[in-house]
Amino acid sequence: MTTSVHPAIHERLFRPHPYIVGVKIVVCLALGVGMMLAGIVHATGAALLFALAPLFLAARIAYCELAMTLVVRGDTLLLRQGWFFWREEQIPLHRVDVLITQSLLGRLFDYGRLTITRDDDVLIVRNVGEFRQLKEEIARLQRIPAFWRVP
C-alpha cells in the first residue's frame, strides 16, 4: 500500500448518493410490479416474463451501487466493491489521471462521477456522494510533492 508520511492523513469514506440510487431502484421496482400486475389482470404470460427484467435490474443496481465504497487513505484511493465477493483495488493518486464530472443536478444534490485513467485501464465511479469533499481531498492529495511519498 502506498501511504503518505504526513501524520495528519486519515481515512475518508465516500459512498454512492443514497437518494439517486434509491430513485433508480424504486423506478425499476415500480415498472416491474406494474408489468406483473398488467400480466395478472390481462392473463398474459409474456408480460409476467417481461416483468422479470426490471426486477432483475433493480437487484443489480442495488448490488453494484450500494456495495461500492471509495476510500481515501493516505495518497491512495481504495475502491471496495461487493457484499458476498469482496474486491478491493488500490489506486495511487500520483500515478493516475482523475477526471471529475458533475452535472447541474449533481451540483445541486452534491454527487458526481470520477473517471480514473491509469496506463491502459479506465475506471468509472458513478453517483459518488459528498462530491465537494471528495474533490477537495483529491485536489489536496495531488498537490503533495512526489518526494514526500513513500514508494
MARMI-710162 format. One record per residue: x, y, z of N, C-alpha, C in turn; residue in one letter. Coordinates in steps of 0.02 Angstrom, whole numbers, plus 50000, padded with zeros to 5 digits. Each point is the difference from the previous one (the first is absolute). Example, Ala and Ser with C-alpha at 12.3 -4.5 7.8 and 13.67 -1.06 7.14 Angstrom:
NODE    n.xx    n.yy    n.zz   ca.xx   ca.yy   ca.zz    c.xx    c.yy    c.zz   res
NODE   50660   49716   50390   49955   50059   50000   50045   50060   50000     A
NODE   49982   50053   49964   50042   50059   50003   49961   50055   50037     S
//
This chain:
NODE    n.xx    n.yy    n.zz   ca.xx   ca.yy   ca.zz    c.xx    c.yy    c.zz   res
NODE   50041   49941   50000   49959   50059   50000   50044   50062   50000     M
NODE   49982   50048   49961   50036   50063   49998   49970   50047   50052     T
NODE   50040   50021   50046   49976   50045   50051   50041   50063   50001     T
NODE   49974   50050   50032   50035   50063   50005   50035   50004   50067     S
NODE   50053   50039   50004   50036   50008   50062   49969   50056   50043     V
NODE   49949   50033   49974   49968   50052   50039   49959   49968   50056     H
NODE   50011   50021   50063   49965   49967   50055   49926   50018   50004     P
NODE   49978   50054   49969   49931   50022   50006   49953   49967   49950     A
NODE   50026   49954   49960   49959   49967   49950   49955   49949   50035     I
NODE   49937   50001   49984   49952   49953   50028   49959   49969   49944     H
NODE   49961   49952   50017   49961   49964   49951   49931   50032   49992     E
NODE   49979   50013   49938   49935   50029   49985   49961   49952   49956     R
NODE   49937   49989   50016   49957   49955   49961   49951   50041   49959     L
NODE   49991   49980   49937   49951   50031   49955   49959   49944   49969     F
NODE   49934   50007   50005   49954   49950   49973   49955   50033   49947     R
NODE   49964   49959   49961   49953   50029   49952   49946   50041   50035     P
NODE   49975   50050   49965   49948   50042   50029   49937   49958   50012     H
NODE   49975   49998   50061   49944   49953   50015   49936   50018   49964     P
NODE   49985   50063   49990   49937   50019   49967   50001   49982   49926     Y
NODE   50056   50010   49967   50005   49984   49929   49992   49925   49989     I
NODE   50035   49961   50040   49995   49927   49994   49930   49977   50019     V
NODE   49972   50030   50051   49932   49982   50021   49948   50013   49947     G
NODE   50006   50057   49966   49953   50017   49946   50006   49949   49944     V
NODE   50061   49981   49981   50009   49950   49948   49967   49934   50018     K
NODE   50010   49978   50062   49972   49936   50022   49923   50003   50003     I
NODE   49973   50056   50026   49928   50006   50005   49967   50002   49931     V
NODE   50030   50035   49953   49972   50002   49932   50001   49930   49968     V
NODE   50054   49964   50007   50003   49933   49972   49950   49953   50033     C
NODE   49994   50004   50067   49952   49958   50035   49928   50017   49980     L
NODE   49985   50065   49994   49932   50021   49981   49984   49975   49930     A
NODE   50048   50005   49955   49989   49976   49932   49989   49924   49999     L
NODE   50040   49964   50038   49993   49927   50003   49934   49979   50031     G
NODE   49981   50031   50055   49937   49983   50033   49941   50019   49956     V
NODE   50004   50057   49966   49946   50020   49955   49992   49951   49943     G
NODE   50056   49976   49973   49996   49951   49946   49972   49934   50026     M
NODE   50018   49981   50061   49972   49938   50028   49925   50006   50010     M
NODE   49978   50058   50026   49928   50010   50009   49963   50000   49933     L
NODE   50030   50030   49949   49969   50000   49934   49997   49929   49972     A
NODE   50051   49960   50014   49999   49931   49977   49948   49959   50036     G
NODE   49989   50014   50064   49949   49963   50038   49930   50021   49978     I
NODE   49989   50065   49992   49934   50025   49981   49981   49976   49930     V
NODE   50046   50003   49954   49985   49981   49931   50016   49927   49985     H
NODE   50021   49964   50050   50014   49928   49994   50047   49984   49943     A
NODE   50055   50038   49996   50051   49985   49948   50065   49980   50034     T
NODE   50025   49945   49978   50063   49975   50028   50060   50041   49976     G
NODE   49995   50031   49942   50056   50039   49973   50014   50061   50044     A
NODE   49947   50032   50024   50010   50059   50043   50034   49980   50066     A
NODE   49983   49940   50024   50033   49976   50062   50074   49987   49987     L
NODE   50016   49974   49942   50071   49989   49984   50037   50066   49992     L
NODE   49968   50049   49967   50032   50065   49992   50007   50037   50066     F
NODE   49959   49983   50049   50004   50033   50065   50063   49979   50037     A
NODE   50030   49945   49982   50060   49977   50034   50060   50045   49985     L
NODE   50003   50029   49941   50057   50041   49980   50008   50062   50045     A
NODE   49948   50041   50012   50010   50057   50045   50014   49979   50072     P
NODE   49972   49944   50022   50014   49976   50068   50073   49977   50006     L
NODE   50024   49966   49948   50071   49980   50000   50045   50062   49998     F
NODE   49980   50050   49960   50039   50062   49996   50002   50036   50067     L
NODE   49945   50001   50036   49999   50032   50067   50047   49964   50048     A
NODE   50001   49934   49997   50046   49962   50043   50073   50013   49980     A
NODE   50012   50005   49936   50069   50013   49977   50023   50070   50021     R
NODE   49957   50050   49994   50017   50067   50022   50014   50001   50075     I
NODE   49958   49965   50038   50010   49998   50072   50067   49967   50017     A
NODE   50017   49946   49966   50063   49966   50015   50061   50040   49977     Y
NODE   49998   50026   49939   50059   50033   49972   50013   50068   50032     C
NODE   49948   50039   50013   50011   50068   50023   50001   50005   50076     E
NODE   49957   49963   50035   50000   50005   50073   50058   49963   50031     L
NODE   50030   49954   49964   50056   49962   50026   50067   50031   49982     A
NODE   50001   50062   49976   50062   50033   49980   50019   50053   50051     M
NODE   50063   50001   50019   50026   50050   50045   50067   50024   49973     T
NODE   50008   50066   49999   50063   50031   49978   50033   50027   50063     L
NODE   50061   49975   50015   50035   50019   50061   50062   50039   49980     V
NODE   50009   50059   50031   50061   50039   49989   50043   49988   50062     V
NODE   50055   49964   49989   50045   49983   50055   50071   50021   49980     R
NODE   50028   50047   50037   50065   50025   49982   49995   50036   49933     G
NODE   50042   49983   49953   49994   50027   49933   49980   49945   49950     D
NODE   49958   49955   50025   49976   49944   49960   49924   49998   50002     T
NODE   49969   49989   49943   49929   49985   49997   49991   49925   50004     L
NODE   49953   49978   50040   49987   49929   50008   49927   49990   49980     L
NODE   49989   49960   49948   49932   49987   49976   49979   49931   50024     L
NODE   49951   49998   50044   49974   49937   50027   49932   49987   49968     R
NODE   49991   49939   49975   49938   49982   49967   49977   49931   50024     Q
NODE   49935   49992   50009   49971   49935   50014   49978   49991   50071     G
NODE   49952   49953   50008   49977   49979   50066   50023   49929   50014     W
NODE   49987   49956   49953   50017   49930   50010   50071   49985   49975     F
NODE   50016   50025   49942   50067   49993   49972   50030   50069   50001     F
NODE   50048   50010   50043   50028   50066   50012   50061   50011   49957     W
NODE   50000   50055   49963   50056   50018   49957   50026   50068   50022     R
NODE   50065   50004   50009   50031   50062   50023   50056   50018   49951     E
NODE   49998   50063   49976   50049   50022   49951   50034   50063   50026     E
NODE   50067   49999   50003   50038   50058   50023   50021   50042   49940     Q
NODE   49988   50066   50006   50016   50045   49945   50043   50056   50028     I
NODE   50066   49999   49989   50043   50055   50023   49985   50063   49959     P
NODE   49985   50055   50035   49980   50061   49965   50055   50032   49959     L
NODE   50063   49987   50018   50054   50032   49963   50014   49964   49933     H
NODE   49968   49944   49988   50012   49962   49938   49940   50000   49953     R
NODE   49948   50038   50016   49939   49998   49960   49978   50071   49980     V
NODE   49958   50003   49949   49966   50062   49982   49928   49994   50024     D
NODE   49976   50050   50035   49932   49999   50026   49960   50054   49966     V
NODE   49945   49980   49967   49954   50047   49969   49937   50002   50043     L
NODE   49982   50060   50022   49942   50009   50044   49944   50031   49959     I
NODE   49943   49967   49997   49943   50024   49961   49940   50008   50047     T
NODE   49966   50058   49992   49943   50012   50042   49947   50038   49959     Q
NODE   49939   49976   50000   49946   50032   49963   49968   50055   50043     S
NODE   49951   50033   49972   49964   50052   50038   49964   49969   50060     L
NODE   49965   49944   49990   49969   49966   50056   50052   49974   50050     L
NODE   50057   49980   49974   50055   49978   50043   50024   50056   50045     G
NODE   50004   50061   49973   50020   50056   50041   49947   50017   50052     R
NODE   49938   49991   49983   49946   50015   50048   49997   49948   50056     L
NODE   50007   49936   49982   49994   49947   50049   50067   49972   50024     F
NODE   50055   50030   49979   50068   49983   50022   50018   49927   49984     D
NODE   49997   49982   49936   50025   49936   49977   50033   50010   49932     Y
NODE   50040   49951   49978   50033   50007   49937   50032   49935   49977     G
NODE   50042   50005   49949   50032   49942   49970   50075   50010   49996     R
NODE   50037   49948   50018   50073   50000   49994   50019   49953   49943     L
NODE   50044   50024   49956   50029   49958   49948   50075   49997   50014     T
NODE   50023   49941   50019   50070   49990   50019   50035   49963   49943     I
NODE   50053   50031   49973   50037   49970   49945   50070   49985   50023     T
NODE   50020   49937   49992   50069   49980   50016   50022   49949   49948     R
NODE   50058   50011   49974   50028   49958   49947   49948   49991   49944     D
NODE   49975   49940   49990   49949   49987   49949   49932   49985   50031     D
NODE   49993   50012   50064   49940   49983   50037   49959   50062   50017     D
NODE   49935   49999   49987   49955   50055   50017   49949   49973   50049     V
NODE   49994   50034   50057   49954   49981   50052   49951   50057   50012     L
NODE   49935   49986   49996   49949   50052   50009   49961   49984   50063     I
NODE   49996   50049   50045   49962   49994   50061   49944   50051   49997     V
NODE   49938   49978   49998   49942   50044   49990   49965   50015   50065     R
NODE   49965   50057   50002   49955   50020   50054   50033   50001   50068     N
NODE   50061   50024   50004   50035   50004   50064   49970   50058   50040     V
NODE   49979   49986   50061   49972   50052   50043   50055   50039   50035     G
NODE   49981   50055   50033   50048   50046   50033   50056   50019   49951     E
NODE   49980   50019   49940   50048   50009   49946   50045   50061   50010     F
NODE   49975   50052   50031   50042   50059   50012   50059   49982   50045     R
NODE   49986   49962   50053   50054   49979   50045   50050   49955   49964     Q
NODE   49975   49956   49957   50044   49955   49962   50044   50040   49953     L
NODE   49972   50050   49965   50040   50042   49955   50055   50036   50039     K
NODE   49983   50028   50058   50049   50035   50040   50055   49953   50024     E
NODE   49981   49940   50020   50048   49950   50024   50048   49979   49944     E
NODE   49973   49987   49941   50042   49980   49943   50046   50057   49980     I
NODE   49974   50061   49997   50042   50057   49982   50056   50010   50051     A
NODE   49984   49992   50064   50051   50008   50052   50054   49946   49995     R
NODE   49979   49938   49986   50048   49945   49996   50043   50005   49937     L
NODE   49973   50027   49946   50040   50006   49940   50050   50058   50005     Q
NODE   49991   50045   50048   50048   50054   50010   50060   49980   50042     R
NODE   49997   49941   50032   50056   49977   50041   50059   49984   49954     I
NODE   50058   50028   50013   50058   49987   49957   50018   49926   50000     P
NODE   50028   49977   49944   50016   49930   49991   50052   49974   50049     A
NODE   50046   50043   50023   50053   49975   50044   49974   49987   50071     F
NODE   49939   50020   50017   49972   49985   50065   49967   49931   50002     W
NODE   49990   49971   49942   49966   49936   49997   50049   49944   50013     R
NODE   49974   49947   50031   50041   49941   50011   49986   49951   49943     V
NODE   50050   49975   49965   49988   49953   49944   49972   49934   50023     P
//
